[in-house]
Amino acid sequence: MSKTILVIGAGITGVSSAEWLRRDGWDVTLIDRIVSGHPDQTSFGNAGLIARGAIIPVSIPGLAASAPAMLLNPDSPLYLRWSYLPRLLPWLIPFLRNGTVEKVTEIAAGLAALTVDAVDQHQALSTGTPAEAFIQTGEYVNLFASKADYDADPLSAALRKKHGFDPDKIGRAEILSRDPNIGPAYNIGTVYKDYGWLTNPGGYVAALFGHFRSQGGHFQRGEVVDIKAGESPSVSLKGGEVLIADKIVLSAGAWSGLLNKNLAPKVKLEAERGYHVSMFNPNFTAPNPYMINDSRFVLTPMDGFLRAAGVVEFGGLDAPPATAPVNFLRKQMKKVYPNLKFEYDEVWMGRRPTTPDSMPVLDETDNIIHAYGGQHIGLTIGPRLGRMVADIAGERHANADIGAYRADRF
Ligand SMILES: Cc1cc2nc3c(=O)[nH]c(=O)nc-3n(C[C@H](O)[C@H](O)[C@H](O)COP(=O)(O)OP(=O)(O)OC[C@H]3O[C@@H](n4cnc5c(N)ncnc54)[C@H](O)[C@@H]3O)c2cc1C
């Protein structure tokens, strides 16, 4: 008889884990209070970028000094709900302390190990399933307003280069020859090759979920209220039902910290809230995804819409969405594409699961496999984490491979 495993959370991390475990012969039950592709998942509304080169954490040298001014500047992509600050501090202090050259160098290496083959990992997971139709491959362009903007972060550029992400630099004329709609604010670009993106992230994760179920994977709708580790680990659902299995995977995104509260070791996880504005039926589209460097958002051409997604807002899991980040994205879009018109837009807020060192948690303790903390690149690394979860469950993983992501590092 197959061994049983419960996977909590049907976002990209949980669905990828469930599908790789199913392919490995496990009897898998995915548990979620909603179905994959629902807007309450972070996996629904992200920028869709398979961000192979996004190996630099948000906390870099100088952030602690510049953050107060950024928080007061309405044209900055950093937001804080001040009433949340006391609860944020136990996470924020180590987060800011990790912004040293040594630590960022170490983190970049830990993240590069997960992102380097991300496009291949998405293809390996989705080829032969309805999800493969959502993957686009091509170039990815960063746009800079000025030489000062381009030169502002030499450490990140050097680290990317060290890990093989060394883009071609282009000027205004070439930016316009590739995309005549780019506004006059942007004068320098960097072009990364061999990138990928999704034409609809919610559709993609829903298609993977549909495939998993069509191949015999089980789904139980319910809200997990407690997890017990040990010989016969179990999950308690709201309403009283208790499910027991040989192993449990905790992959509940930004909510994983809540569910981990009765488990050892204790992890530190925060919701780094972000927003999108999706502009439907635009009068033109983008030839490739862009990172708009001065306002730190990603603009991605999707199926029937353009999506601007970014912003970091600290305010916890439950606060309602704010309007200022959405207004910020709309205003910045006018700078990128002054002549853009569209029929209507839709806005969204999601919660990136982020640890103080921006590295995911990937570890097994007492028959609980921890898999969360994908922060800004959780979509990118989801299939890779899923494969590593299956390797851990099947006892195929060398400890050294996951040392940087251990659950007891906090
Ligand atoms: C604005 C924005 C843009 C982004 N852009 C990108 C990008 O371009 N590229 C990239 O790689 N990443 C991007 N990200 C990050 C990425 O979206 C996330 O890291 C990733 O989606 C996290 O996936 P997940 O499966 O871990 O969590 P989620 O997708 O949030 O899924 C967690 C699931 O767990 C379930 N759950 C939680 N608690 C319980 C419970 N108690 N009981 C039952 N179910 C529960 C939830 O219902 C949910 O379905 C972006 C994020 C944001 C906010």
The ligand as an SDF file (V2000), in Angstrom:
LIG
                    3D

 53 58  0  0  0  0  0  0  0  0999 V2000
    2.5900   41.6980   -5.8360 C   0  0  0  0  0  0  0  0  0  0  0  0
    3.3560   40.4090   -5.8770 C   0  0  0  0  0  0  0  0  0  0  0  0
    4.0950   40.0820   -7.0070 C   0  0  0  0  0  0  0  0  0  0  0  0
    4.8290   38.9030   -7.0450 C   0  0  0  0  0  0  0  0  0  0  0  0
    5.5060   38.5800   -8.1900 N   0  0  0  0  0  0  0  0  0  0  0  0
    6.2060   37.4210   -8.2470 C   0  0  0  0  0  0  0  0  0  0  0  0
    6.8650   37.0560   -9.4420 C   0  0  0  0  0  0  0  0  0  0  0  0
    6.7790   37.7300  -10.4730 O   0  0  0  0  0  0  0  0  0  0  0  0
    7.6030   35.9060   -9.4400 N   0  0  0  0  0  0  0  0  0  0  0  0
    7.7070   35.1240   -8.3340 C   0  0  0  0  0  0  0  0  0  0  0  0
    8.4210   34.1220   -8.3740 O   0  0  0  0  0  0  0  0  0  0  0  0
    7.0260   35.4070   -7.1950 N   0  0  0  0  0  0  0  0  0  0  0  0
    6.2830   36.5460   -7.1320 C   0  0  0  0  0  0  0  0  0  0  0  0
    5.6050   36.8660   -5.9940 N   0  0  0  0  0  0  0  0  0  0  0  0
    5.7010   35.9680   -4.8230 C   0  0  0  0  0  0  0  0  0  0  0  0
    4.8400   34.7150   -4.9780 C   0  0  0  0  0  0  0  0  0  0  0  0
    3.5620   35.0440   -5.4790 O   0  0  0  0  0  0  0  0  0  0  0  0
    4.6830   33.9870   -3.6330 C   0  0  0  0  0  0  0  0  0  0  0  0
    5.9390   33.8320   -3.0070 O   0  0  0  0  0  0  0  0  0  0  0  0
    4.0730   32.6110   -3.8530 C   0  0  0  0  0  0  0  0  0  0  0  0
    2.8730   32.7160   -4.5690 O   0  0  0  0  0  0  0  0  0  0  0  0
    3.8160   31.8920   -2.5280 C   0  0  0  0  0  0  0  0  0  0  0  0
    3.1930   30.6790   -2.8330 O   0  0  0  0  0  0  0  0  0  0  0  0
    2.7100   29.7100   -1.6950 P   0  0  0  0  0  0  0  0  0  0  0  0
    2.1480   28.4980   -2.3420 O   0  0  0  0  0  0  0  0  0  0  0  0
    3.8300   29.5200   -0.7320 O   0  0  0  0  0  0  0  0  0  0  0  0
    1.5700   30.5470   -0.9200 O   0  0  0  0  0  0  0  0  0  0  0  0
    0.0470   30.8920   -1.4020 P   0  0  0  0  0  0  0  0  0  0  0  0
   -0.0530   30.9850   -2.8680 O   0  0  0  0  0  0  0  0  0  0  0  0
   -0.3590   32.1010   -0.6230 O   0  0  0  0  0  0  0  0  0  0  0  0
   -0.7910   29.6310   -0.9440 O   0  0  0  0  0  0  0  0  0  0  0  0
   -0.9570   29.3430    0.4280 C   0  0  0  0  0  0  0  0  0  0  0  0
   -2.2330   28.5250    0.5490 C   0  0  0  0  0  0  0  0  0  0  0  0
   -2.3330   28.0370    1.8930 O   0  0  0  0  0  0  0  0  0  0  0  0
   -3.7070   28.0590    2.2490 C   0  0  0  0  0  0  0  0  0  0  0  0
   -3.8470   28.0980    3.6940 N   0  0  0  0  0  0  0  0  0  0  0  0
   -3.2780   28.9640    4.5530 C   0  0  0  0  0  0  0  0  0  0  0  0
   -3.6510   28.6930    5.8230 N   0  0  0  0  0  0  0  0  0  0  0  0
   -4.4810   27.6270    5.7480 C   0  0  0  0  0  0  0  0  0  0  0  0
   -5.1860   26.8910    6.7210 C   0  0  0  0  0  0  0  0  0  0  0  0
   -5.1070   27.2030    8.0120 N   0  0  0  0  0  0  0  0  0  0  0  0
   -5.9620   25.8490    6.3160 N   0  0  0  0  0  0  0  0  0  0  0  0
   -6.0550   25.5210    4.9990 C   0  0  0  0  0  0  0  0  0  0  0  0
   -5.3930   26.1910    4.0310 N   0  0  0  0  0  0  0  0  0  0  0  0
   -4.6090   27.2350    4.4050 C   0  0  0  0  0  0  0  0  0  0  0  0
   -4.2170   29.3570    1.6150 C   0  0  0  0  0  0  0  0  0  0  0  0
   -5.6420   29.3380    1.5000 O   0  0  0  0  0  0  0  0  0  0  0  0
   -3.4940   29.3440    0.2800 C   0  0  0  0  0  0  0  0  0  0  0  0
   -4.2800   28.7200   -0.7140 O   0  0  0  0  0  0  0  0  0  0  0  0
    4.8330   38.0280   -5.9240 C   0  0  0  0  0  0  0  0  0  0  0  0
    4.0500   38.3280   -4.8020 C   0  0  0  0  0  0  0  0  0  0  0  0
    3.3090   39.5050   -4.7760 C   0  0  0  0  0  0  0  0  0  0  0  0
    2.4640   39.8080   -3.5780 C   0  0  0  0  0  0  0  0  0  0  0  0
  1  2  1  0
  2  3  1  0
  2 52  2  0
  3  4  2  0
  4  5  1  0
  4 50  1  0
  5  6  2  0
  6  7  1  0
  6 13  1  0
  7  8  2  0
  7  9  1  0
  9 10  1  0
 10 11  2  0
 10 12  1  0
 12 13  2  0
 13 14  1  0
 14 15  1  0
 14 50  1  0
 15 16  1  0
 16 17  1  0
 16 18  1  0
 18 19  1  0
 18 20  1  0
 20 21  1  0
 20 22  1  0
 22 23  1  0
 23 24  1  0
 24 25  2  0
 24 26  1  0
 24 27  1  0
 27 28  1  0
 28 29  2  0
 28 30  1  0
 28 31  1  0
 31 32  1  0
 32 33  1  0
 33 34  1  0
 33 48  1  0
 34 35  1  0
 35 36  1  0
 35 46  1  0
 36 37  1  0
 36 45  1  0
 37 38  2  0
 38 39  1  0
 39 40  1  0
 39 45  2  0
 40 41  1  0
 40 42  2  0
 42 43  1  0
 43 44  2  0
 44 45  1  0
 46 47  1  0
 46 48  1  0
 48 49  1  0
 50 51  2  0
 51 52  1  0
 52 53  1  0
M  END
$$$$
